[in-house]
Amino acid sequence: MAKETKISITPLGGLGEIGKNMMVVRYGDNILLIDSGLSFPEEEMLGIDIVIPDITYLVENKHLLRGIVLTHGHEDHIGSLPYVLRQIKAPVYGTKLTLGLLAHKLKEHNLFDQTQLNTVKPRDIIQVGPFKVEFIKVSHSIPDAVGLAIHTPVGTIVHTGDFKIDQTPVDGEVTDLYKLAQLGEKGVLVMLSDSTNVERPGYTLSEKIVGHTFEEAFQNAKERIILATFASNVHRLQQAITAAHKYDRKVAVIGRSMLNVVNIACELGYLQIPEGTLVELDEASRLPKHKLVLLCTGSQGEPMSALTRIAMADHRQVEILPGDTVIISATPIPGNEKLVARVVDLLFKKGANVIYESESGIHVSGHPSQEELKLMFNLLKPKFFIPVHGEHRMLVKHAELAQEMGIPKENTFVVENGTVLEFTRRQGRVAGRVPAGRVLVDGLGVGDVGNIVLRDRKQLSQDGILIVVVTINRETGLVAAGPDIVSRGFVYVRESEELMEDAKERVKVALEKCCNRNITEWSSIKSQVRDVLGRFLYEKTRRRPMILPIIMEV
């Protein structure tokens, strides 16, 4: 049988947005899935917990899925796997820490015993169906990050994963430039590369700089230190713990996700904590303030995070005291700037000394700036290029950078999620579309909240709700009791009695008209009540609350 002459790459997430990375590579009747991430809800997604990719295409072709390979353990690369593995069974391949973090998630979803997890190391080569997958060490803001070289009968695809060229990483594990150069020498058909920092000129600073800043801040702090950062940034946690030990301070951890990561990283040997340095929060409260560092979540101002609750005096064990030093070691993700600014303001009001992102050296990115991206082009020398992991403007800028580096415009592909890109040895083209989009997770519900529910939630949050309860005699069609009106989030009833009485009168008139016209259909009666009351309330208040008529028969 003749070999297939083409291979397709289809992003199901990670394009035009930050988060929910998911990439499908298909050769004949074989599919390889790269990463399976989530993103966090935008401001207008009221009540939504997380957002995951639409996997309709994968479910329809689940018999073709040969395996899932992971680049690293961040939520935007592994977070949706529990939802995928509920519907599709496939072996999962990843490095030790990546699978350690994933295993914890799978246990929470009761999927751990049903999932085949395979640990790999950088430079390992595995065979997954017709795909020979090679793992390449890269530096990032979490240990054990890798890029992927996927060798296929058509050519080699290189996915850089999230990376930066850090010459002095905290763990000493530098990006494997030699292996990347070897791949470039042999020939790379398609490169997919991280676009997050493409707008930044120069190089991304080394993570070690943050460690020096921590040491300086810890030395100068007179009282307690509270440090907020991403829970998954194990290198940063290590540097904070090292600085605390150097200045004879104990460390306590606050926040469920932070505790989980610290426990997993310690267990797997990625965090080295000197004996006696780590203490429970209860014990920490009895220590002198100048002997204590608290590590917590909340660097993005998330409403339910530890730092936000501490700032709002809503945490049951920790409150801000004048003289505390609070270090926020992260840059606000686009859209979170207001949340972070509010938390910083609250901390200052309570007398804390706050060191945050505008302070030099308190945070460095885990993603490559322009010069590192150029280096990756020069090392790999790909024939075709697909920018990934970034908002749309970042993808466009990255494509322009590729063209500066000598890749023809027709060989760069800025596409949307769901676009099927097909490659032969000589050409690449857009070959169609598959279903793609976002699925909203709210509590235990996956995908049961859509645009209509979100619209209703938005209306409820803006103008509130009025519930109109009427009892109608089944035989005569006349009103037996009511109407009674219940208001929530619209007006304070005790101060708006006249408005409520007038509203009741309007409802009575509408019901009488229905009775006179012999309208007995409940849906028609409800529609009349809704229309009459809606017009009246808008005239009086210029608000449009949700109106919910309830009719009972006796």
Secondary structure, 3 states (H helix, E strand, C coil): CCCCCCEEEEEEECECECCCCEEEEEECCEEEEECCCCECCCCCCCCCCEEEECCHHHHHCHHHEEEEECCCCCHHHHCCHHHHHHHCCCCEEECHHHHHHHHHHHHHCCCHHHCCEEECCCCCEEEECCEEEEEEECECCCCCCEEEEEECCCCEEEECCCCECCCCCCCCCCCCHHHHHHHHHHCCCEEEEECCCCCCCCCCCCCHHHHHHHHHHHHHCCCCEEEECCCCCHHHHHHHHHHHHHCCCEEEEECHHHHHHHHHHHHCCCCCCCCCCECCHHHHCCCCHHHEEEEECCCCCCCCCHHHHHHCCCCCCCCCCCCCEEEECCCCCCCCHHHHHHHHHHHHHCCCEEECCCCCCCCCCCCCCHHHHHHHHHHHCCCEEEEECECHHHHHHHHHHHHHCCCCHHHECCCCCCEEEEECCCCEEEEEECCCCEEEEECCEECCCCHHHHHHHHHHHHHCEEEEEEEECCCCCCEEEEEEEEEECCCCHHHCHHHHHHHHHHHHHHHHHHHHCCCCCHHHHHHHHHHHHHHHHHHHHCCCCEEEEEEEEC
